[in-house]
Amino acid sequence: MDIFFVSNEKPRSYNDNGKKKKIYKDTLKREFQRRYQSLYSGLPISDETLQAHITYIHQIGAQGQQPDADNLSKPLIDAFCGVIYCDDRQVIRRTADILALKDFDFVTVDASSMPYEVYSDFQTFFNRKEKNIIFFAVSSFLPSQIKVGVI
């Protein structure tokens, strides 16, 4: 099962102080519950290893600083503990992309397994050229996706 989430919240770094980080994670959690949780059954996922992918699309100017991918991904993984999955230790693979909106005239999104509501919100944020767009996807992890020592 693939689970998707999109938001225009400004991401917080893992290095932010405790109060800001907690508010950020609670905001994401409530946003998922309000907008998308009803689209999925069987949540939170238990007893399954998972992978997560985060794409952060931004419009950061010269004075702004973009977070690094690792610090961006950790609060997102933490935020959905107990909502999308029972324990964030289930997420054994994570990838993160940070993209500047100015570098793209358009973005192609594979929406084949994505609920229309999530895709529509993504399109709205992108078309409005929101300063921050966070796209989060969680899916089952298959050991066959990893090849070690193969040339």
N, CA, C and O of each residue as an XYZ file, in Angstrom:
604
protein
N       0.841     -1.177      0.000
C       0.000      0.000      0.000
C       0.888      1.243      0.000
O       1.857      1.319      0.755
N       0.560      2.201     -0.834
C       1.275      3.473     -0.868
C       0.446      4.525     -0.135
O      -0.765      4.627     -0.335
N       1.103      5.293      0.702
C       0.459      6.378      1.457
C       1.130      7.672      1.016
O       2.357      7.752      0.944
N       0.312      8.693      0.720
C       0.845      9.964      0.238
C       0.348     11.113      1.104
O      -0.741     11.069      1.676
N       1.191     12.148      1.179
C       0.876     13.364      1.925
C       1.554     14.523      1.226
O       2.691     14.400      0.770
N       0.862     15.647      1.139
C       1.468     16.857      0.592
C       1.058     18.033      1.475
O      -0.064     18.095      1.977
N       1.996     18.961      1.650
C       1.740     20.120      2.501
C       2.507     21.324      1.978
O       3.506     21.186      1.271
N       2.027     22.499      2.335
C       2.767     23.717      2.019
C       3.365     24.336      3.287
O       3.718     25.515      3.303
N       3.472     23.539      4.333
C       4.126     23.983      5.565
C       5.615     24.190      5.315
O       6.237     23.442      4.561
N       6.167     25.189      5.941
C       7.613     25.384      5.872
C       8.269     24.284      6.711
O       7.930     24.117      7.882
N       9.198     23.539      6.124
C       9.802     22.453      6.896
C      10.670     22.971      8.031
O      11.227     24.067      7.968
N      10.765     22.170      9.049
C      11.626     22.466     10.188
C      12.763     21.462     10.199
O      12.582     20.293      9.857
N      13.895     21.915     10.582
C      15.068     21.051     10.656
C      15.029     20.206     11.920
O      14.425     20.590     12.922
N      15.665     19.083     11.861
C      15.841     18.238     13.036
C      16.577     19.006     14.124
O      16.413     18.706     15.307
N      17.386     19.988     13.746
C      18.181     20.757     14.701
C      17.415     21.902     15.360
O      17.950     22.555     16.255
N      16.163     22.165     14.936
C      15.361     23.206     15.581
C      15.151     22.856     17.049
O      15.251     21.698     17.454
N      14.853     23.904     17.845
C      14.628     23.629     19.262
C      13.371     22.773     19.455
O      12.533     22.678     18.558
N      13.252     22.171     20.599
C      12.198     21.210     20.888
C      10.783     21.705     20.670
O       9.957     20.977     20.118
N      10.477     22.941     21.094
C       9.107     23.441     21.000
C       8.688     23.648     19.538
O       7.600     23.233     19.141
N       9.550     24.288     18.742
C       9.235     24.506     17.326
C       9.070     23.182     16.595
O       8.160     23.019     15.782
N       9.948     22.246     16.890
C       9.911     20.947     16.232
C       8.631     20.195     16.594
O       8.019     19.566     15.730
N       8.224     20.254     17.856
C       6.999     19.575     18.294
C       5.773     20.198     17.635
O       4.883     19.474     17.189
N       5.711     21.522     17.566
C       4.591     22.201     16.914
C       4.520     21.802     15.443
O       3.438     21.536     14.919
N       5.665     21.761     14.784
C       5.734     21.378     13.372
C       5.218     19.959     13.167
O       4.377     19.723     12.299
N       5.714     19.015     13.960
C       5.289     17.626     13.821
C       3.804     17.474     14.116
O       3.109     16.743     13.411
N       3.303     18.156     15.150
C       1.874     18.095     15.463
C       1.027     18.682     14.340
O      -0.049     18.164     14.040
N       1.504     19.757     13.717
C       0.789     20.382     12.595
C       0.688     19.413     11.425
O      -0.387     19.260     10.844
N       1.785     18.759     11.071
C       1.765     17.791      9.971
C       0.838     16.631     10.275
O       0.061     16.206      9.420
N       0.920     16.125     11.480
C       0.087     14.995     11.892
C      -1.395     15.356     11.780
O      -2.176     14.593     11.211
N      -1.785     16.512     12.319
C      -3.189     16.951     12.247
C      -3.631     17.172     10.802
O      -4.756     16.834     10.436
N      -2.735     17.743      9.974
C      -3.056     17.983      8.572
C      -3.325     16.661      7.848
O      -4.281     16.560      7.080
N      -2.495     15.659      8.088
C      -2.719     14.345      7.473
C      -4.052     13.771      7.947
O      -4.851     13.294      7.140
N      -4.287     13.817      9.247
C      -5.517     13.243      9.791
C      -6.760     13.943      9.229
O      -7.755     13.287      8.920
N      -6.704     15.248      9.101
C      -7.855     16.019      8.623
C      -8.094     15.833      7.123
O      -9.239     15.706      6.689
N      -7.024     15.817      6.336
C      -7.185     15.845      4.885
C      -7.086     14.488      4.199
O      -7.737     14.271      3.177
N      -6.288     13.572      4.736
C      -5.979     12.369      3.966
C      -6.231     11.036      4.663
O      -6.374     10.021      3.982
N      -6.290     11.002      5.970
C      -6.369      9.717      6.668
C      -7.569      8.888      6.215
O      -7.469      7.665      6.125
N      -8.683      9.521      5.932
C      -9.882      8.777      5.520
C      -9.716      8.108      4.154
O     -10.525      7.257      3.785
N      -8.682      8.479      3.401
C      -8.436      7.884      2.093
C      -7.775      6.508      2.192
O      -7.708      5.770      1.209
N      -7.292      6.177      3.376
C      -6.525      4.945      3.572
C      -7.156      4.108      4.683
O      -7.660      4.644      5.669
N      -7.119      2.796      4.507
C      -7.594      1.907      5.573
C      -6.392      1.182      6.165
O      -5.340      1.084      5.533
N      -6.555      0.681      7.366
C      -5.500     -0.103      7.995
C      -4.366      0.697      8.581
O      -3.270      0.170      8.771
N      -4.606      1.964      8.873
C      -3.566      2.789      9.484
C      -3.767      2.839     10.990
O      -4.911      2.822     11.444
N      -2.731      2.900     11.764
C      -1.328      2.872     11.355
C      -0.886      1.450     10.981
O      -1.388      0.458     11.510
N       0.053      1.396     10.066
C       0.614      0.135      9.593
C       1.481     -0.452     10.700
O       2.301      0.246     11.298
N       1.289     -1.737     10.964
C       2.129     -2.395     11.977
C       2.786     -3.621     11.358
O       2.304     -4.162     10.363
N       3.861     -4.040     11.944
C       4.552     -5.273     11.543
C       4.898     -5.328     10.063
O       4.785     -6.386      9.443
N       5.312     -4.222      9.497
C       5.744     -4.202      8.107
C       6.932     -3.254      8.000
O       6.928     -2.180      8.601
N       7.939     -3.647      7.243
C       9.050     -2.735      7.009
C       8.669     -1.813      5.855
O       8.040     -2.233      4.884
N       9.063     -0.557      5.981
C       8.609      0.482      5.067
C       9.777      1.293      4.519
O      10.887      1.275      5.050
N       9.481      1.997      3.442
C      10.406      2.990      2.905
C       9.634      4.297      2.751
O       8.425      4.300      2.519
N      10.348      5.388      2.883
C       9.730      6.708      2.767
C      10.535      7.559      1.801
O      11.762      7.479      1.741
N       9.821      8.365      1.056
C      10.478      9.305      0.159
C       9.904     10.691      0.407
O       8.689     10.878      0.473
N      10.802     11.655      0.541
C      10.425     13.046      0.779
C      10.968     13.884     -0.363
O      12.141     13.779     -0.720
N      10.116     14.710     -0.930
C      10.559     15.698     -1.909
C      10.148     17.061     -1.370
O       8.974     17.309     -1.096
N      11.122     17.927     -1.225
C      10.869     19.296     -0.776
C      11.149     20.221     -1.943
O      12.277     20.293     -2.431
N      10.122     20.927     -2.391
C      10.240     21.906     -3.474
C      10.115     23.280     -2.829
O       9.161     23.537     -2.095
N      11.062     24.156     -3.096
C      11.081     25.434     -2.387
C      11.332     26.607     -3.333
O      11.744     26.447     -4.482
N      11.063     27.786     -2.790
C      11.408     29.055     -3.431
C      12.192     29.881     -2.433
O      11.713     30.908     -1.953
N      13.366     29.444     -2.129
C      14.202     30.144     -1.161
C      15.055     31.157     -1.905
O      15.752     30.819     -2.861
N      14.993     32.395     -1.457
C      15.779     33.457     -2.075
C      17.207     33.462     -1.575
O      17.636     32.552     -0.866
N      17.934     34.492     -1.952
C      19.358     34.592     -1.608
C      19.578     34.605     -0.097
O      20.568     34.052      0.383
N      18.663     35.235      0.668
C      18.856     35.303      2.115
C      18.421     34.035      2.834
O      18.812     33.809      3.979
N      17.615     33.205      2.177
C      17.102     32.003      2.818
C      18.106     30.878      2.821
O      19.032     30.843      2.010
N      17.912     29.972      3.731
C      18.764     28.801      3.785
C      17.900     27.569      3.587
O      16.828     27.443      4.180
N      18.368     26.684      2.764
C      17.649     25.437      2.539
C      18.179     24.409      3.529
O      19.387     24.334      3.750
N      17.293     23.615      4.128
C      17.764     22.588      5.050
C      18.471     21.482      4.290
O      18.229     21.283      3.100
N      19.346     20.760      4.982
C      19.938     19.614      4.288
C      18.948     18.452      4.336
O      18.055     18.418      5.182
N      19.115     17.516      3.430
C      18.134     16.449      3.233
C      17.935     15.608      4.497
O      16.809     15.226      4.816
N      18.999     15.324      5.202
C      18.882     14.496      6.401
C      18.070     15.203      7.480
O      17.160     14.614      8.064
N      18.401     16.465      7.746
C      17.687     17.219      8.775
C      16.241     17.498      8.386
O      15.394     17.676      9.261
N      15.946     17.538      7.104
C      14.578     17.728      6.616
C      13.750     16.463      6.820
O      12.578     16.543      7.190
N      14.342     15.311      6.586
C      13.576     14.070      6.583
C      13.234     13.555      7.981
O      12.159     12.987      8.171
N      14.096     13.731      8.937
C      13.882     13.165     10.274
C      12.588     13.661     10.939
O      11.831     12.824     11.430
N      12.288     14.965     10.986
C      11.029     15.392     11.606
C       9.784     14.864     10.881
O       8.760     14.608     11.514
N       9.874     14.704      9.560
C       8.736     14.157      8.819
C       8.501     12.698      9.187
O       7.364     12.286      9.415
N       9.562     11.926      9.245
C       9.438     10.520      9.640
C       8.850     10.437     11.050
O       7.954      9.632     11.305
N       9.351     11.263     11.956
C       8.855     11.274     13.339
C       7.384     11.689     13.423
O       6.632     11.130     14.221
N       6.970     12.655     12.614
C       5.623     13.214     12.700
C       4.530     12.179     12.473
O       3.451     12.281     13.057
N       4.792     11.196     11.640
C       3.737     10.256     11.263
C       3.760      8.960     12.052
O       3.040      8.013     11.733
N       4.594      8.924     13.087
C       4.618      7.789     13.997
C       3.280      7.740     14.741
O       2.851      8.735     15.325
N       2.632      6.585     14.716
C       1.329      6.438     15.361
C       0.164      6.827     14.477
O      -0.991      6.622     14.851
N       0.449      7.389     13.300
C      -0.615      7.806     12.379
C      -0.551      6.982     11.094
O      -1.528      6.332     10.722
N       0.596      7.010     10.419
C       0.765      6.215      9.200
C       1.356      4.849      9.553
O       0.948      3.833      8.991
N       2.310      4.821     10.477
C       2.941      3.582     10.919
C       3.010      3.629     12.435
O       2.987      4.701     13.041
N       3.096      2.447     13.040
C       3.112      2.381     14.503
C       4.410      2.907     15.102
O       4.404      3.563     16.144
N       5.514      2.616     14.438
C       6.820      2.974     14.980
C       7.713      3.446     13.837
O       7.767      2.804     12.789
N       8.407      4.556     14.031
C       9.259      5.067     12.951
C      10.440      4.144     12.649
O      11.099      4.310     11.623
N      10.717      3.184     13.518
C      11.767      2.196     13.225
C      11.357      1.255     12.094
O      12.199      0.538     11.553
N      10.076      1.249     11.731
C       9.615      0.447     10.597
C      10.150      1.010      9.276
O      10.273      0.284      8.289
N      10.465      2.303      9.266
C      10.990      2.949      8.060
C      12.484      2.661      8.006
O      13.285      3.330      8.659
N      12.843      1.652      7.216
C      14.246      1.226      7.175
C      14.984      1.811      5.977
O      16.200      1.662      5.858
N      14.258      2.468      5.103
C      14.891      3.140      3.960
C      14.184      4.467      3.759
O      12.956      4.539      3.724
N      14.990      5.525      3.628
C      14.403      6.831      3.344
C      15.272      7.545      2.320
O      16.498      7.434      2.323
N      14.604      8.273      1.454
C      15.294      9.099      0.474
C      14.678     10.491      0.544
O      13.512     10.656      0.900
N      15.477     11.472      0.202
C      14.988     12.848      0.247
C      15.612     13.650     -0.888
O      16.806     13.546     -1.171
N      14.767     14.449     -1.525
C      15.198     15.363     -2.578
C      14.853     16.781     -2.148
O      13.809     17.020     -1.540
N      15.734     17.712     -2.466
C      15.463     19.131     -2.242
C      15.631     19.823     -3.584
O      16.718     19.829     -4.161
N      14.545     20.405     -4.074
C      14.522     20.996     -5.409
C      14.096     22.457     -5.340
O      13.158     22.800     -4.620
N      14.780     23.313     -6.086
C      14.391     24.724     -6.184
C      13.344     24.861     -7.291
O      13.577     24.421     -8.417
N      12.208     25.461     -6.986
C      11.124     25.613     -7.950
C      11.578     26.348     -9.201
O      11.106     26.059    -10.300
N      12.485     27.290     -9.040
C      12.960     28.087    -10.186
C      13.667     27.237    -11.242
O      13.818     27.661    -12.388
N      14.097     26.039    -10.851
C      14.811     25.161    -11.777
C      13.888     24.333    -12.672
O      14.360     23.578    -13.523
N      12.571     24.475    -12.481
C      11.622     23.640    -13.211
C      10.493     24.470    -13.806
O       9.895     25.298    -13.118
N      10.207     24.250    -15.073
C       9.030     24.864    -15.686
C       7.782     24.080    -15.328
O       6.694     24.642    -15.208
N       7.947     22.792    -15.161
C       6.849     21.924    -14.760
C       7.431     20.730    -14.024
O       8.622     20.438    -14.130
N       6.587     20.053    -13.287
C       6.989     18.855    -12.567
C       6.025     17.749    -12.958
O       4.810     17.944    -12.941
N       6.554     16.606    -13.305
C       5.724     15.445    -13.617
C       5.630     14.583    -12.375
O       6.644     14.240    -11.767
N       4.428     14.239    -12.007
C       4.188     13.428    -10.825
C       3.486     12.150    -11.266
O       2.471     12.206    -11.960
N       4.018     11.007    -10.870
C       3.351      9.738    -11.144
C       2.207      9.598    -10.151
O       2.420      9.290     -8.978
N       1.006      9.824    -10.628
C      -0.169      9.798     -9.761
C      -0.959      8.505     -9.913
O      -2.114      8.432     -9.493
N      -0.354      7.493    -10.502
C      -1.090      6.263    -10.790
C      -1.624      5.564     -9.542
O      -2.675      4.927     -9.608
N      -0.936      5.662     -8.414
C      -1.444      5.037     -7.191
C      -1.781      6.071     -6.116
O      -1.973      5.726     -4.949
N      -1.850      7.326     -6.517
C      -2.078      8.422     -5.584
C      -3.558      8.833     -5.592
O      -4.152      8.987     -6.659
N      -4.147      9.009     -4.416
C      -5.527      9.505     -4.388
C      -5.627     10.878     -5.060
O      -4.711     11.696     -4.976
N      -6.741     11.105     -5.717
C      -6.947     12.357     -6.438
C      -6.768     13.565     -5.516
O      -6.207     14.576     -5.936
N      -7.228     13.480     -4.285
C      -7.162     14.604     -3.351
C      -5.717     15.047     -3.107
O      -5.436     16.243     -3.033
N      -4.818     14.096     -2.986
C      -3.412     14.429     -2.752
C      -2.819     15.062     -4.008
O      -2.138     16.085     -3.938
N      -3.084     14.444     -5.153
C      -2.579     14.982     -6.417
C      -3.116     16.397     -6.668
O      -2.371     17.280     -7.091
N      -4.385     16.602     -6.411
C      -5.010     17.911     -6.619
C      -4.359     18.976     -5.727
O      -4.094     20.092     -6.175
N      -4.106     18.624     -4.462
C      -3.443     19.572     -3.556
C      -2.035     19.892     -4.036
O      -1.612     21.048     -4.002
N      -1.308     18.872     -4.484
C       0.034     19.107     -5.014
C      -0.024     20.078     -6.192
O       0.737     21.044     -6.240
N      -0.918     19.823     -7.131
C      -1.061     20.691     -8.310
C      -1.411     22.122     -7.909
O      -0.883     23.078     -8.478
N      -2.293     22.264     -6.938
C      -2.677     23.592     -6.455
C      -1.471     24.327     -5.885
O      -1.226     25.483     -6.230
N      -0.724     23.665     -5.019
C       0.464     24.291     -4.418
C       1.476     24.665     -5.495
O       2.048     25.755     -5.468
N       1.692     23.758     -6.438
C       2.681     23.999     -7.489
C       2.239     25.153     -8.389
O       3.039     26.035     -8.702
N       0.983     25.154     -8.803
C       0.481     26.212     -9.684
C       0.484     27.580     -9.007
O       0.678     28.602     -9.665
N       0.269     27.600     -7.697
C       0.313     28.867     -6.951
C       1.744     29.275     -6.622
O       1.978     30.329     -6.030
N       2.699     28.431     -7.011
C       4.118     28.677     -6.729
C       4.356     28.941     -5.239
O       5.016     29.905     -4.851
N       3.791     28.045     -4.424
C       3.980     28.128     -2.973
C       5.475     28.131     -2.655
O       6.265     27.513     -3.369
N       5.855     28.813     -1.603
C       7.270     28.872     -1.216
C       7.784     27.523     -0.739
O       8.973     27.228     -0.859
N       6.894     26.709     -0.201
C       7.280     25.405      0.328
C       6.254     24.361     -0.092
O       5.052     24.550      0.094
N       6.731     23.267     -0.653
C       5.874     22.123     -0.939
C       6.613     20.888     -0.456
O       7.729     20.600     -0.889
N       5.977     20.172      0.442
C       6.543     18.927      0.950
C       5.680     17.795      0.423
O       4.466     17.780      0.629
N       6.305     16.855     -0.253
C       5.622     15.665     -0.752
C       6.239     14.474     -0.039
O       7.455     14.281     -0.071
N       5.395     13.677      0.604
C       5.850     12.554      1.420
C       5.133     11.295      0.960
O       3.907     11.288      0.853
N       5.874     10.240      0.690
C       5.286      8.967      0.259
C       5.881      7.837      1.078
O       7.088      7.791      1.315
N       5.026      6.933      1.504
C       5.448      5.765      2.271
C       4.923      4.533      1.555
O       3.772      4.499      1.119
N       5.775      3.521      1.437
C       5.358      2.267      0.809
C       6.082      1.099      1.460
O       7.011      1.284      2.247
N       5.647     -0.092      1.123
C       6.295     -1.300      1.628
C       7.726     -1.358      1.118
O       8.018     -0.972     -0.014
N       8.597     -1.843      1.964
C       9.981     -2.054      1.548
C      10.134     -3.501      1.110
O       9.741     -4.423      1.825
N      10.706     -3.690     -0.064
C      10.969     -5.026     -0.581
C      12.475     -5.241     -0.597
O      13.196     -4.469     -1.229
N      12.970     -6.277      0.087
C      14.418     -6.523      0.114
C      15.031     -6.638     -1.283
O      16.215     -6.352     -1.458
N      14.252     -7.048     -2.269
C      14.777     -7.183     -3.631
C      15.150     -5.835     -4.246
O      15.806     -5.795     -5.286
N      14.738     -4.724     -3.612
C      15.075     -3.394     -4.118
C      16.532     -3.027     -3.838
O      17.053     -2.079     -4.425
N      17.185     -3.756     -2.960
C      18.557     -3.462     -2.586
C      19.465     -4.545     -3.134
O      19.223     -5.737     -2.940
N      20.499     -4.123     -3.810
C      21.510     -5.037     -4.341
C      22.860     -4.657     -3.750
O      23.333     -3.537     -3.948
N      23.469     -5.564     -3.041
C      24.769     -5.320     -2.419
C      25.815     -6.180     -3.137
O      25.642     -7.389     -3.286
N      26.879     -5.551     -3.568
C      27.964     -6.270     -4.179
C      27.704     -6.734     -5.598
O      28.419     -7.598     -6.106
N      26.701     -6.180     -6.242
C      26.378     -6.569     -7.617
C      26.895     -5.487     -8.543
O      26.663     -4.300     -8.315
N      27.596     -5.900     -9.592
C      28.115     -4.937    -10.561
C      27.309     -5.010    -11.830
O      27.584     -4.277    -12.779
